[in-house]
Amino acid sequence: MSASTATTASASPSASASVNARTRRARRRSAALGVAAWVVGIGFCLPALWMVLTSFHAEADAATNPPSLAAALTLDGYRTFFGGGGGPTPWPPLVNSLAASFFSTVLVLLLALPAAYALSIRRVRKWTDVMFFFLSTKMLPVVAGLLPVYLFAKNTGLLDNIWLLVLLYTSMNLPIAVWMMQSFLADVPVSIIEAAQVDGARLPTVLRRVVAPVAGPGIAATALICFIFSWNELLFARVLTGVVAGTAPVHLTTFVTSQGLFLAQLCAASVVVSLPVLVAGYAAQDKLVQGLSLGAVK
């Protein structure tokens, strides 16, 4: 008994040293991963930070190669963007982008919620084929559908009409929304839906009062992503709009002229156009994180 105690006592210091060594290695590995994550994060943010800095420079300083970090700061780029000096006002394009993005996102949610319900909770027959069909609609290059859409808009008198963009953005974002919301709604407990149906709730009531609150983070994440895609879309807006229904991305292209690239003004305009998306993302960041991580941990 005494020999066993002596053996255990002699082994304890070596075991403790081994545990301490593993702990130190784990801490160093965690610190190295943390530093690497910060470096990668800063690297991703550098282009945006450079754009913000360039927006406060004069055109002459912004055009230097290499650019000067110590150049004088000015608000001339923002004054020009907001119509100072007789330039075009950006408010109509911004309002058009907001209207097209907002209404298309609302339509996408109204259509995607019952579709995702039928594909996840009350699954239709061959629902996997339906999901593949939704995915296959995103395989067609956007340019391939540009000419038919243009001819349709021309023959129906919908050129330079904001509601045409609403319909296009809705159709473009609907497959993505159905795919996302199908995975979110698959985690909704069926028992609470059956309890609501036993109490006499019909499908619209179930979707509005039971499914939507439970899957709220996923719906918010889907809405934000659809809003961002609609806000950033350029190709269809550039071809199908003109003076009346031009959007903010189309307005940005006016700073690239035959006289050259007005880099400071373009950066100032890009910062302003990016703000609504950043504000929406910041306001819904908790819902976005919850929605994108919904179902990741069982």
N, C-alpha and C positions, 0 to 999 in steps of 0.2 A: 504494500500500500504506500509506503514511504517512497519506494523507488518510482512508482507511477506518478506520485505527486511531484517528485523532482524532475521527472521527464517532462511533465506538463508545464512546470514552471520554466524549464529551460527552453521549451518550444514556444512559449507565449511571446517573448521579445521578438523572435524572428517572424512570427505570424503578424504581430503588430507592425513591424517594420515593412513587411510585404503589403499590408493593407494601406499603410501611409504612403508607400511609393505609388500604388495604384491610384490612390486619391489625388496625389500630386500630378500624376500623368493625366488623369481625367480633367483636372482643373486647367492644366496647360493646354490640353486639346480644346476644351471649351473656350478658353481665352483666345486661342488662335482662330477658331471658327467664328467667334464674335468679331474679331478684327477683320477677318476676310469678308464677313457679311457687311460690315460698315464700308469697307473699300468698294465692294460691288455696288452697294446702295448709292454711295456717293458718285460712283462712275455712271450709274443710270441717271442720276439727277444733274450731272454736269451739263449736258446739252440744254436742259430747261433753264438752269441757272445762267448759262452763257446767253441764252436768248433774252432773259430778263435784263441782264447787264447791258447787252447790246441795244435794247430798246431805249435805254436812257442816254445813249451816245448820239452825237451829231452824225450826219451822213458821212462826212469826211473822215471822222474817227472810226466809224463802223466799217468803212471800206478799206482801211489800212491792212496790210499783210506783212507780218502777223498783227492781229488786232492789239490795240493798246489797252491794258487794264487800268492805267492811270489817267485815261482821257477824262475830260470834263463831262459832268453829267448834265443832261438837259431833258426837258419834257416836250421838245419840239415834235418828236415822233408821235406822241399821244395827242398833241394838239392837231397835228395833221390828220390823224386817224379820225378824230371826232369832228372833222369838218373845218378846222381852223385854216385860214389862208385860202378860203374859197374851194376847198376840196369837197368831194361827195360825202354826205352824211352816212354813217354806218348804221343808223337806227333801223331803217326798213329791213336790211339784210338780217340784222340780229333778231328782230321781231319775227321775220319769216322763219328763221332757223328754230326759234323757240316754239312757234306755232306748229311747224311740221314735226318737230321732235316730240312735243307734248302730246298732240292728238294721235300721232301714230303709235306712241307708247301706250296710250290708253286703249286704243283699238286692239293692239297686240295682246294686252292683258285680258281684255274681255273675250277674245277668241281663244287664247292659249289656255286659260284656266279650265273651261269645260273640256277642251281637247285633252289636256294632261290628266284630268279626272278620269276620262274614259280610257286612257292608256295606262293608268297606274292603279287606280282604286277599283273601278268597275271596268275591268279590261275587256275590250272588244276582241272578237276573234282575229287571229293573226295580227296581233298588235305589234309584233316585232317587224312585220312587213310594213306596217304603217310608219313606224319610226324610221325604217330605212328609206322610205319614200320621202319623208321630211328631210332626211340627211342628203338624199340625192339631189334635192333642189338647190343645194349650196355648191354642188360640183360644177354647175354651168358657169363659165366665166361671165362676169358682168358685162363685158364688152360685147359678147355674143348676143345678148338680149337688148342692146342699146338701140339698134336700128328698128326692130319691130316696135319697141315701145315708143320711139320717136314718131314713127308713121301712125301709130294708133293715136297718139296725142295730137298730131297734126290734123288727122281726119275727123277727130271728135271735138276740135277746138279747145283742147286742154293745155296747149303750150303756154308757158309762162303763167301757170296756175298752181297755187300753193297746195290745193287739194289733190292734185295729181301726185305731188311728192308725198303727201300723207298716205295715199294708197300704195305707192311704191315702197315706202319705208315700212309700212305695215306688212306687206307681202315678203319683203326681204328679211325682216326680223322675226317673223312668225315661226319659221322652223327652229331657229335657235331658242326662242322662248319656250316652245313646246318641249324641246329636248331638256332644257334646264328644269322646267317646272314639273316634268314627268318624274325626274329623280327626286325633286323636293316633295311632291305629293305622295310618292311611294312610301315615305316615312310617316305619313299621317295615320294614326291608329284607326283601324276600321271600326273598332267598337264604338267610338264616339259618334261616328257617322250613322251606324246602325241604331244607336240610342236616339239620335235626332229623328231618324225616319220612323221609329216606333212611336215617337211623340207626334207624328203627323207632318213633319217638315218635308216639303217638296225639294226637288233638286236645286232650284235657284236659292232657296233659303239655306240649304245645306252648304252650297258653295260660298254664300255670302257670310253666314254666321258661324259656320263650323270650320270649313276647309281653309278659307282665307285667313282667319286669325291664327290658326295653328301654323300654316305655311307662310306667315307674314314675312319673315326674314328672306325666304327664298323668292317670294314675289317681289320684294324690294330689290334684291340683287338682280333679278331678271329685268325689272323696270329700268334700273340704272344702266345696265349694259345696253339695252335697246335704245335708251335715250342717247347714250354716248355714240353708238353706231349711227343713229340718225343725225345727230349733230355734226359728226365728222364727215358725212358722205359728201363727195364732191362731183363724181363723174356724171351721174344723172342730173344733179342740180345744175351743173355747168352746161349741159347740152339742152335740157328741157326748159330752162328758165331764161329770162332776159332782164327787163327793167323792173317788172312788177314783183315777181316771185323769187328773185335772186336771194340766196342764202349767204350766211357769214363766210363759209369756205370759198364761195364764188367771189365774194368781195375781196378776199385776201389775194386772189390772183390779179386784181387790178394794180397791185403794187409792183408787179413784174411787167414792165413796159418796154417799148422799143428804145426808150432812152436809157434803159439800164435797170438794174435791180436796186430799189431803194431799201437797203437792208435794215436800217434803223426803223423806218416806218413799218416795214413788214414784221419785224420782231415786236414792235409795240402793238400792232394789230393782232398778232398771234397770241400775245399775252392776254389781251382783252377778250378775244374769242375763246380762249381756254378757261377763263375764269368761271363761266357758268357750270362747266363740267366739274371743275375742281370744287366749287362750292357745293354742288349736288353730291359729289363723292364724299366730301368731308361731313356733310350733314347726315348722310346715310351710311357712314362708315361702320357703325356697329351692326346695322342690319345687313350690310354687304358682307362683313366677315362671317356673321352667323349664317347667312344664306349660302355662301360659297363653301362653308365647312359643314353644312347640314348633311347628315348621313355619313360623315367621314369617320366618326367614332360611334360604334354601336355599343 
